[in-house]
Amino acid sequence: MKKITIILPSLEMGGAEKMAVKLANNWIKKNYKVNFVLLKKKGQLINELNSEINITNLNVKKIRNCFIPLIFFLKKTKPDIIWVGMWPLTSVSLLSWIFSGKIGKFYITEHNPLSISIIKELKFSKFFLKLIIYSTYIFANGIIAVSSGVKKDLSKVGSIKEKSIKMIYNPVIDNLYNRISFLNNKIKLWGSKSIIKIVSVGSLKPQKDYKNLIIAFSYLSKIIKCKLIIIGEGKQKIFLQNLIRNLNLQNKVFLIGYKKNPYPWYLTADLFVLSSIREGLPSVLIEAMHCGLRIVSTDCETGPREILEKYKIGHLVKTSNAIALCNAMKVSLSRLPPKQKMYKRSKDFDLEMISNQYLDYFIKN
């Protein structure tokens, strides 16, 4: 039985974490032994793990502090495959792997365009980022990017040849919902039948730019009877609650927290909106597409344009522009969504197919 070790900061709600949990649960069914190594054992997604999956808690606050504990862990457990996502944990873990004697095979998955998330947002030196990535990633057995945009960005940022990076989409679709039972709960979830129902899903953090979504909604609500539900938790919750109060939207905008299963809202809404400034490959957009929802999304540097095949499936607008977002929502509500195209495209993100792509890549590289 092959042993797979997945290294992450935690299992708090996020795209990389959700992806790892889905794949881990699938690999357990395929008779792999899976172990999560977390810097801190915390997060809602812990409860979604198969009971056969072990969690090792390094209990460290900073990524650099995991370097030595990881060496001892790898020497003791001797995994066949080590899989890490999210820089700089990727580079630090890789160094631990090298100092452990290169036990097993080491793989990296990048989820975000580092030129934006690290260089622009964190003001990290472009030169040092390139130096660190190039001098560590070359030792990995394989490098994976979750979208074509992330692949191109990583190639440029790290001076890595594109052909050396494998693109594998995130696994999103597993068809574990009952469409009919959710439709029967529409009034319970939303209240009045006559309102336009708008949903957005994601962590309450600056990257998601819920500020501009709420402002855009405030413009829309003056001309259309509508309600906005935002599903997610995060550090901006109080800030967003204050914004909702200041705009007198308490009866129209609702922050309902994290939901393990957002499909009841997808399947009963009229419109899904993604307002992010930055994304890698937003799984929530794929989930909404699979449900045949009208879609409005900001045109981030990577992710939405690729998922929506430019303008074939949804409406794309500039980031950080509340007026453009409002206009796009208004226009989208007047059109029927291209459900056949949406369903066909969503099949490219099937869990079983992507699970096998990862396992094939692990075996062949």
Backbone torsions as a table, in degrees:
resi	resn	phi	psi	omega
1	MET	NA	118.4	-179.1
2	LYS	-72.4	142.8	-178.0
3	LYS	-106.1	125.2	178.3
4	ILE	-112.3	125.4	175.5
5	THR	-109.0	126.7	179.1
6	ILE	-110.7	124.4	-177.4
7	ILE	-109.8	125.0	180.0
8	LEU	-144.7	160.9	176.7
9	PRO	-64.3	-42.5	-179.6
10	SER	-163.9	-173.1	173.2
11	LEU	-119.5	39.7	171.4
12	GLU	-73.8	157.0	-173.7
13	MET	-60.6	123.4	178.0
14	GLY	-173.0	161.3	-177.2
15	GLY	-59.7	-45.6	-179.3
16	ALA	-64.9	-39.6	-178.6
17	GLU	-69.7	-43.2	178.4
18	LYS	-61.0	-42.8	179.2
19	MET	-60.4	-46.2	-178.2
20	ALA	-62.8	-40.6	-179.4
21	VAL	-65.5	-44.6	179.4
22	LYS	-60.9	-45.8	-179.1
23	LEU	-67.3	-41.6	179.9
24	ALA	-60.3	-45.1	179.0
25	ASN	-62.3	-36.6	178.7
26	ASN	-70.1	-39.7	-177.9
27	TRP	-69.1	-31.9	175.5
28	ILE	-59.6	-41.7	179.0
29	LYS	-64.7	-24.0	179.9
30	LYS	-93.1	14.3	175.8
31	ASN	70.5	31.4	168.8
32	TYR	-95.6	149.7	173.9
33	LYS	-94.8	122.1	-173.5
34	VAL	-117.8	135.6	178.1
35	ASN	-131.6	131.1	173.0
36	PHE	-95.6	134.2	171.1
37	VAL	-111.4	116.3	-177.1
38	LEU	-114.9	141.1	174.4
39	LEU	-66.3	-37.3	174.2
40	LYS	-137.7	127.2	179.7
41	LYS	-79.9	89.3	179.2
42	LYS	-155.8	161.3	177.4
43	GLY	122.2	147.2	-177.9
44	GLN	-63.1	-27.9	-174.0
45	LEU	-72.5	-12.9	176.2
46	ILE	-57.4	-37.7	-178.2
47	ASN	-70.2	-13.2	-178.7
48	GLU	-96.1	-2.4	179.4
49	LEU	-76.7	142.7	171.6
50	ASN	-57.0	140.5	-175.6
51	SER	-63.3	-18.2	179.9
52	GLU	-81.5	-8.9	-179.0
53	ILE	-85.7	127.6	179.4
54	ASN	-88.8	146.7	175.5
55	ILE	-119.8	126.5	174.0
56	THR	-104.8	123.0	-178.0
57	ASN	-100.8	110.3	178.2
58	LEU	-74.4	-22.6	176.1
59	ASN	55.4	51.5	176.5
60	VAL	-120.8	147.9	-177.2
61	LYS	-85.5	-35.9	-176.0
62	LYS	-115.6	147.0	-176.5
63	ILE	-57.8	-41.2	-177.4
64	ARG	-62.7	-24.2	-178.8
65	ASN	-76.0	-6.8	179.7
66	CYS	-88.1	-6.9	-173.5
67	PHE	-56.1	-54.8	-177.3
68	ILE	-73.4	-45.7	177.3
69	PRO	-55.7	-35.3	179.7
70	LEU	-67.7	-37.3	177.2
71	ILE	-58.1	-49.9	-180.0
72	PHE	-62.9	-40.3	-179.7
73	PHE	-62.1	-47.5	-177.6
74	LEU	-65.0	-39.3	178.0
75	LYS	-64.4	-36.8	-176.6
76	LYS	-76.5	-42.7	-172.3
77	THR	-92.8	-24.6	178.4
78	LYS	49.2	62.3	178.8
79	PRO	-69.5	154.1	176.1
80	ASP	-81.4	-34.8	-177.8
81	ILE	-133.3	130.4	173.4
82	ILE	-115.2	126.8	-176.2
83	TRP	-128.4	123.4	-175.6
84	VAL	-128.3	140.4	174.8
85	GLY	-123.6	149.6	172.6
86	MET	83.4	110.5	173.9
87	TRP	-72.3	142.9	8.8
88	PRO	-91.4	2.4	178.6
89	LEU	-57.9	-33.1	178.9
90	THR	-59.8	-49.9	-177.0
91	SER	-68.2	-41.3	179.8
92	VAL	-66.0	-43.8	179.5
93	SER	-63.6	-37.6	179.7
94	LEU	-64.4	-39.2	177.0
95	LEU	-65.1	-39.0	176.2
96	SER	-61.5	-41.2	178.9
97	TRP	-61.9	-42.8	178.9
98	ILE	-62.8	-45.3	-178.6
99	PHE	-71.6	-17.7	176.7
100	SER	-81.8	-6.8	-178.0
101	GLY	99.3	20.4	-180.0
102	LYS	54.0	52.4	177.9
103	ILE	-73.8	123.8	-178.6
104	GLY	74.8	-167.3	179.7
105	LYS	-111.7	142.3	-171.8
106	PHE	-114.1	129.1	-178.5
107	TYR	-130.1	145.8	-178.5
108	ILE	-120.0	139.2	168.9
109	THR	-124.4	125.7	174.8
110	GLU	-99.7	133.3	-175.0
111	HIS	-107.2	-17.8	-175.0
112	ASN	-132.5	154.0	173.8
113	PRO	-70.3	110.1	-174.9
114	LEU	-66.2	-25.1	178.6
115	SER	-62.9	-24.8	178.7
116	ILE	-98.6	-54.4	-173.1
117	SER	-66.8	-31.1	-177.3
118	ILE	-105.9	-49.9	-175.5
119	ILE	-74.9	-52.1	-175.9
120	LYS	-76.0	-47.7	-173.0
121	GLU	-80.1	-41.4	-179.0
122	LEU	-94.7	-2.9	179.1
123	LYS	58.0	34.4	179.0
124	PHE	-80.0	144.1	-177.9
125	SER	-59.4	126.3	178.1
126	LYS	-61.7	-39.3	-179.4
127	PHE	-63.9	-47.3	-177.6
128	PHE	-71.3	-34.0	176.1
129	LEU	-62.4	-46.7	178.9
130	LYS	-60.9	-42.6	-179.1
131	LEU	-62.8	-46.1	-177.8
132	ILE	-66.0	-46.9	-178.3
133	ILE	-64.1	-48.5	-177.5
134	TYR	-62.4	-40.9	-175.3
135	SER	-78.4	-10.6	177.3
136	THR	-110.6	-46.8	-173.6
137	TYR	-63.0	-25.5	-179.4
138	ILE	-64.2	-18.4	-179.1
139	PHE	-88.4	-12.9	-177.8
140	ALA	-69.6	149.8	175.6
141	ASN	-73.3	-23.7	177.9
142	GLY	-163.4	147.9	178.3
143	ILE	-124.9	130.9	-176.1
144	ILE	-123.5	141.6	172.6
145	ALA	-122.0	145.9	-173.1
146	VAL	-85.2	-5.6	176.6
147	SER	-155.9	164.5	178.2
148	SER	-63.0	-37.2	179.4
149	GLY	-64.8	-43.9	178.0
150	VAL	-65.4	-37.3	178.3
151	LYS	-60.9	-48.1	179.4
152	LYS	-63.7	-41.0	-179.6
153	ASP	-64.0	-45.3	179.8
154	LEU	-64.2	-39.0	178.1
155	SER	-60.3	-43.1	-178.6
156	LYS	-72.2	-46.8	-176.4
157	VAL	-65.5	-40.7	-174.6
158	GLY	-100.5	4.1	-176.2
159	SER	52.8	45.6	178.4
160	ILE	-109.5	134.5	179.0
161	LYS	-62.2	135.7	-178.4
162	GLU	-57.6	-35.8	-178.8
163	LYS	-67.4	-14.9	177.8
164	SER	-85.7	-6.4	-178.4
165	ILE	-110.7	126.8	178.4
166	LYS	-91.3	131.8	176.2
167	MET	-98.3	119.6	174.5
168	ILE	-131.8	123.1	179.8
169	TYR	-64.4	160.7	173.6
170	ASN	-70.4	142.7	174.2
171	PRO	-79.1	121.3	-175.9
172	VAL	-124.0	-43.3	-170.0
173	ILE	-92.8	121.0	175.6
174	ASP	-131.2	1.8	173.4
175	ASN	55.7	37.7	-178.8
176	LEU	-98.7	36.5	179.3
177	TYR	-127.5	158.2	178.4
178	ASN	-109.2	100.8	-174.6
179	ARG	-57.6	-42.3	-175.7
180	ILE	-65.0	-45.2	-177.7
181	SER	-63.2	-33.6	179.2
182	PHE	-71.5	-40.6	-179.5
183	LEU	-62.2	-32.1	179.0
184	ASN	-69.4	-17.5	-178.3
185	ASN	-100.5	14.2	-173.5
186	LYS	-57.2	-47.7	-177.5
187	ILE	-67.4	-37.4	178.8
188	LYS	-62.2	-38.4	-177.8
189	LEU	-77.8	-36.9	-169.6
190	TRP	-116.1	-18.2	-175.5
191	GLY	89.1	-127.5	-174.8
192	SER	-55.7	142.5	177.1
193	LYS	-71.9	-28.7	-168.0
194	SER	-81.4	-9.7	-178.1
195	ILE	-84.1	154.3	170.9
196	ILE	-81.4	129.2	-172.8
197	LYS	-105.8	118.9	-177.4
198	ILE	-119.3	134.6	-178.0
199	VAL	-129.0	146.8	171.8
200	SER	-139.7	144.6	-175.8
201	VAL	-131.5	131.0	177.8
202	GLY	159.5	164.7	179.4
203	SER	-63.7	145.0	-179.8
204	LEU	-83.8	79.6	-179.3
205	LYS	-139.5	160.1	-173.6
206	PRO	-52.9	-35.9	-179.8
207	GLN	-53.5	-34.2	-176.3
208	LYS	-81.3	-14.4	175.8
209	ASP	51.1	48.6	177.6
210	TYR	-68.0	-20.2	176.1
211	LYS	-56.0	-51.9	-178.3
212	ASN	-70.2	-29.7	176.4
213	LEU	-65.3	-44.1	-178.9
214	ILE	-66.8	-39.3	177.0
215	ILE	-64.7	-43.6	177.7
216	ALA	-60.3	-42.1	179.3
217	PHE	-64.5	-36.6	-180.0
218	SER	-61.3	-36.8	176.1
219	TYR	-66.8	-45.6	-176.8
220	LEU	-64.1	-38.8	-176.0
221	SER	-67.0	-14.2	177.8
222	LYS	-79.1	-18.3	-178.0
223	ILE	-118.5	-15.7	-179.4
224	ILE	-134.3	138.5	175.3
225	LYS	-76.9	110.2	-171.8
226	CYS	-148.6	165.3	178.7
227	LYS	-136.4	141.1	177.8
228	LEU	-117.7	125.6	173.7
229	ILE	-114.5	126.6	177.1
230	ILE	-111.4	122.3	-177.7
231	ILE	-102.8	118.9	180.0
232	GLY	153.5	161.0	176.0
233	GLU	-119.6	161.9	176.2
234	GLY	165.0	176.2	-173.6
235	LYS	-67.6	-20.6	-178.0
236	GLN	-89.0	8.2	-174.0
237	LYS	-56.8	-49.5	-178.2
238	ILE	-64.6	-42.6	177.6
239	PHE	-57.7	-45.5	-178.1
240	LEU	-70.4	-35.8	176.6
241	GLN	-63.0	-40.3	177.7
242	ASN	-65.8	-39.4	178.2
243	LEU	-63.6	-43.6	178.5
244	ILE	-60.4	-42.7	179.4
245	ARG	-65.5	-44.0	-178.8
246	ASN	-64.3	-29.1	-180.0
247	LEU	-93.6	6.4	179.9
248	ASN	55.6	45.2	-178.2
249	LEU	-111.6	19.3	-175.1
250	GLN	-57.8	-28.3	-178.9
251	ASN	-98.1	7.6	-176.7
252	LYS	-127.7	-26.4	-179.4
253	VAL	-119.6	129.4	-175.7
254	PHE	-131.6	126.0	173.2
255	LEU	-95.9	106.5	-170.6
256	ILE	-102.7	8.3	175.6
257	GLY	80.9	-175.6	-180.0
258	TYR	-71.9	136.6	174.3
259	LYS	-126.8	125.3	-180.0
260	LYS	-57.1	-37.1	-178.7
261	ASN	-125.3	102.7	-179.6
262	PRO	-84.4	-2.7	-174.3
263	TYR	-60.1	-32.9	176.4
264	PRO	-56.4	-35.6	179.9
265	TRP	-78.8	-40.3	176.1
266	TYR	-56.1	-46.9	-170.8
267	LEU	-78.7	-8.4	179.6
268	THR	-117.7	-1.7	-179.3
269	ALA	-86.5	165.7	175.1
270	ASP	-98.5	-24.8	-173.5
271	LEU	-152.5	139.6	172.8
272	PHE	-111.9	136.9	179.5
273	VAL	-126.3	129.8	171.6
274	LEU	-112.1	119.5	-173.8
275	SER	-110.3	15.1	-170.4
276	SER	-62.8	149.3	171.8
277	ILE	-83.6	-32.9	-178.0
278	ARG	-144.0	139.6	174.3
279	GLU	-147.7	161.1	170.9
280	GLY	-99.8	-67.2	172.5
281	LEU	-148.4	90.4	-172.6
282	PRO	-67.2	110.7	-177.8
283	SER	-65.0	-31.4	-179.1
284	VAL	-63.2	-32.2	178.0
285	LEU	-67.5	-38.5	178.6
286	ILE	-68.4	-41.4	178.0
287	GLU	-60.9	-44.7	179.7
288	ALA	-64.6	-40.3	178.4
289	MET	-62.2	-42.8	179.7
290	HIS	-61.9	-30.0	180.0
291	CYS	-85.8	-0.3	176.6
292	GLY	75.8	25.2	-179.6
293	LEU	-79.0	147.3	165.5
294	ARG	-59.6	141.5	-175.0
295	ILE	-130.0	132.4	167.6
296	VAL	-122.7	130.8	-179.5
297	SER	-140.9	147.2	170.0
298	THR	-69.7	148.8	-177.2
299	ASP	-90.2	71.1	178.8
300	CYS	-60.5	164.2	-178.1
301	GLU	-62.3	-33.5	175.2
302	THR	-136.9	148.3	172.9
303	GLY	113.6	-87.0	-172.4
304	PRO	-56.7	-45.7	-179.2
305	ARG	-59.3	-39.4	-179.9
306	GLU	-69.6	-44.5	179.9
307	ILE	-63.3	-46.3	-174.5
308	LEU	-85.2	5.0	-179.4
309	GLU	51.0	59.0	-175.2
310	LYS	62.0	-111.7	-175.1
311	TYR	-110.7	13.6	-175.0
312	LYS	-71.7	-30.8	-170.9
313	ILE	-113.5	-34.9	-177.8
314	GLY	-139.4	-178.2	-178.3
315	HIS	-103.3	122.7	-179.4
316	LEU	-105.6	136.9	178.3
317	VAL	-134.1	165.4	178.2
318	LYS	-64.4	150.4	177.5
319	THR	-72.4	156.7	173.0
320	SER	56.2	37.2	-178.8
321	ASN	-134.2	96.2	-174.7
322	ALA	-64.6	-37.6	-179.1
323	ILE	-66.5	-44.6	178.4
324	ALA	-62.9	-38.1	179.8
325	LEU	-65.6	-43.6	178.3
326	CYS	-61.3	-47.1	-179.6
327	ASN	-62.2	-39.8	179.5
328	ALA	-66.1	-39.4	177.6
329	MET	-63.2	-43.2	-179.8
330	LYS	-62.6	-46.1	-179.5
331	VAL	-65.6	-43.9	-177.5
332	SER	-62.3	-36.4	-179.4
333	LEU	-67.1	-17.9	180.0
334	SER	-90.9	-1.3	-177.5
335	ARG	-120.8	152.0	174.7
336	LEU	-82.8	140.0	179.5
337	PRO	-73.5	146.3	179.0
338	PRO	-79.1	77.1	-168.4
339	LYS	-61.1	-37.4	179.9
340	GLN	-63.6	-45.3	178.2
341	LYS	-62.8	-40.3	-179.2
342	MET	-62.8	-48.1	-177.4
343	TYR	-64.8	-41.4	179.4
344	LYS	-62.7	-44.4	-179.3
345	ARG	-66.7	-36.9	-177.5
346	SER	-64.4	-23.5	179.7
347	LYS	-66.4	-18.6	177.1
348	ASP	-70.5	-8.6	-177.6
349	PHE	-117.4	26.7	-178.4
350	ASP	-68.4	132.1	-176.1
351	LEU	-57.8	-50.3	-176.4
352	GLU	-61.8	-43.2	-179.7
353	MET	-63.9	-44.5	-176.9
354	ILE	-73.7	-34.2	174.0
355	SER	-56.7	-45.2	179.6
356	ASN	-68.3	-33.8	177.1
357	GLN	-62.7	-42.4	177.8
358	TYR	-63.9	-47.4	-177.8
359	LEU	-64.0	-39.7	176.8
360	ASP	-62.6	-40.9	180.0
361	TYR	-66.9	-40.6	177.1
362	PHE	-61.4	-38.8	-177.0
363	ILE	-73.4	-41.1	-172.1
364	LYS	-84.2	-15.7	-176.9
365	ASN	-113.7	NA	NA
